[in-house]
Amino acid sequence: MTNHYDIIIIGTGSGGSTMAYKLAPTGKRILILERGGFIPKEKENWDPHEVVTNGRYRPKEDWYDKDDKPFKPFIHYNVGGNSKMYGAALFRFRESDFEEVKHYGGISPQWPLKYDAYENYYEQAEKLYSVHGKRGADPSEPYANAEYPLPPLAYEPLIKDLDGKMKQIGLRPFPLPMGVKLPQDYTATEAPVVLENFDGFPDLTDSKADGQVMCLRPALKNKNVTLMTHAYAERLLTDASGERVSEVLVLINGEKIKFSADIFVVACGAVNSAALFLRSANEMHPAGLANSSDQVGRNLMLHHNGCLVAFTRKKNDCVFQKSLGIADFYHGAGDSEFPLGEIQLMGRNDPDTINWMGETLFPGKSYAELKEMSIDFWLTAEDLPSQNNRVTLRNDGTIKVNYTRTNYTAFLKLKGKLKEIFVKLGELDADYKDVKWGGYDLDVSGMSHQNGTLRFGNDPKTSVLDLNCKTHDLENVYVVDASFFPSCGAFNPALTIAANALRVADHLINEVLKMGSVSKKEVMEVECLCNS
Ligand SMILES: Cc1cc2nc3c(=O)[nH]c(=O)nc-3n(C[C@H](O)[C@H](O)[C@H](O)COP(=O)(O)OP(=O)(O)OC[C@H]3O[C@@H](n4cnc5c(N)ncnc54)[C@H](O)[C@@H]3O)c2cc1C
């Protein structure tokens, strides 16, 4: 009986950790299983060569592409999941992202729930993840019933200059909504934190509002919550009826242990959650659990993500560059009837990457010289769901990702727009003239925005999850990571994952556990603990 819990949550990324935070005050016995360990706080956390080039915190695992060629997925197995390394640009999806939209590559399908159903949960998630921002500045922004919890991060001089000049050429740049909890936001009696290596790096100062710091840490202050690290959920096991999952088989230190629970919440990330359901096939579910629709693993979306680096004559001495966004082309442009996507400044590229770009563009220049010339942008365009973009298991159990790009035209045109912007900036200020461009596009290995493999919907024939993110086929299994997305817009996904986890947690508390009034009070108490 000691291996029995009321609720088992599998995975601790943006989805799993947010769910744990919200359920912790119910007093229910909760077990959280995480295949990774804690990322140690060590000097290498901020060492670009170690983190970026050597992939110190990435798994050594191989996945296989559509041609069965092995690749190393850009993912992280650790407490807090990918949110430990994320850039914490915490955007709401736009109202149009919940509707059917026509793109160059086809149709982005509507969601079964619209923005209205999420507005309040976005507000809660912004508070929970301490988002800094400015309402009304981003032209594509959806309506919101509350201000951002905190004001935007200050622009450094070069960004101020870019912001002013972009406005002069008719754009509406805006401060990125950033999830950070800095001592200087709350008190003058603590030393301020200066952020530098951030997106792609763990944060030694715990200022990044990631799942572990903002959610798991306060959740684990409740005695009813247990976290088990290095605990790999191998299979979900059904009871004799085949309609409920009764146990999870977990691999811990080479030993296989079963844990049972009344409710299971799967949050392993879009690819691994699909893989877990497929691995759990049994006699009653030969094609995998929750897969009567044959949709498990299909509709994988990654976003089209890439970096463009402008090498200009303008001196860039920014320390924390990830601060400004451009969404003027989100719904299209004068010369584009279809949506293009959005552009953000990103953290400064690491020396190895900048030197690699410099080798062909400016042979002989040192890293210090190249750094001073470079301004780094991150571009995202929407990827569309396709039945053929699919996660499956190979015969040896390893993961295969059959993925072909959709809607890439939008991404190429978005790149063109950024280049056009600099031509216009060059007419205002000669330092921005004659830009040389470096950059890279993410390919199938760029799994950081993976989503869509277990989409939610009303029809059990075409979706895996119902509107509460419960599997249509199983009575007690929920999914709260990015896999529920029916389409993915072109904004970063983590705030939407967190908002949805809060929504599903509300359903569990109110409708399944029937403890609405109790939990509300106790959730408040945990919030206080978190902020103390
Ligand atoms: C470098 C980088 C920058 C990013 N920047 C941003 C950004 O600025 N803004 C934004 O919104 N998003 C950003 N993202 C994306 C964001 O981090 C993810 O979308 C989000 O964290 C996904 O949450 P999730 O819950 O779906 O899954 P994950 O974060 O992937 O969490 C899944 C967890 O499950 C665990 N797990 C997997 N399989 C098992 C198993 N079988 N048993 C037990 N545990 C298991 C994993 O170890 C992991 O901890 C970034 C990502 C990266 C990598």
The ligand as a Gaussian input file, in Angstrom:
#p B3LYP/6-31G(d) Opt

LIG

0 1
 C       16.840000      26.750000     -24.960000
 C       15.346000      26.862000     -24.858000
 C       14.770000      28.119000     -24.856000
 C       13.380000      28.243000     -24.750000
 N       12.842000      29.490000     -24.637000
 C       11.520000      29.627000     -24.425000
 C       10.964000      30.904000     -24.182000
 O       11.656000      31.933000     -24.141000
 N        9.621000      30.985000     -23.979000
 C        8.812000      29.873000     -24.004000
 O        7.596000      30.024000     -23.837000
 N        9.330000      28.655000     -24.238000
 C       10.656000      28.494000     -24.423000
 N       11.183000      27.249000     -24.608000
 C       10.262000      26.098000     -24.672000
 C        9.773000      25.672000     -23.296000
 O       10.859000      25.455000     -22.435000
 C        8.945000      24.400000     -23.445000
 O        7.909000      24.639000     -24.378000
 C        8.313000      23.938000     -22.159000
 O        9.225000      23.871000     -21.098000
 C        7.701000      22.550000     -22.400000
 O        7.054000      22.125000     -21.229000
 P        6.454000      20.667000     -21.162000
 O        5.816000      20.524000     -19.831000
 O        5.663000      20.423000     -22.386000
 O        7.700000      19.649000     -21.295000
 P        9.216000      19.634000     -20.806000
 O        9.689000      20.939000     -20.318000
 O       10.000000      18.975000     -21.884000
 O        9.170000      18.661000     -19.544000
 C        9.016000      17.277000     -19.652000
 C        9.648000      16.629000     -18.421000
 O        9.311000      15.241000     -18.391000
 C       10.472000      14.472000     -18.067000
 N       10.258000      13.135000     -18.659000
 C       10.223000      12.827000     -19.974000
 N        9.955000      11.511000     -20.129000
 C        9.816000      10.993000     -18.894000
 C        9.541000       9.683000     -18.396000
 N        9.337000       8.653000     -19.244000
 N        9.503000       9.495000     -17.048000
 C        9.705000      10.526000     -16.191000
 N        9.972000      11.791000     -16.604000
 C       10.015000      12.019000     -17.946000
 C       11.614000      15.262000     -18.689000
 O       12.843000      14.947000     -18.087000
 C       11.170000      16.706000     -18.417000
 O       11.609000      17.149000     -17.158000
 C       12.564000      27.084000     -24.695000
 C       13.150000      25.815000     -24.690000
 C       14.527000      25.700000     -24.763000
 C       15.144000      24.319000     -24.740000

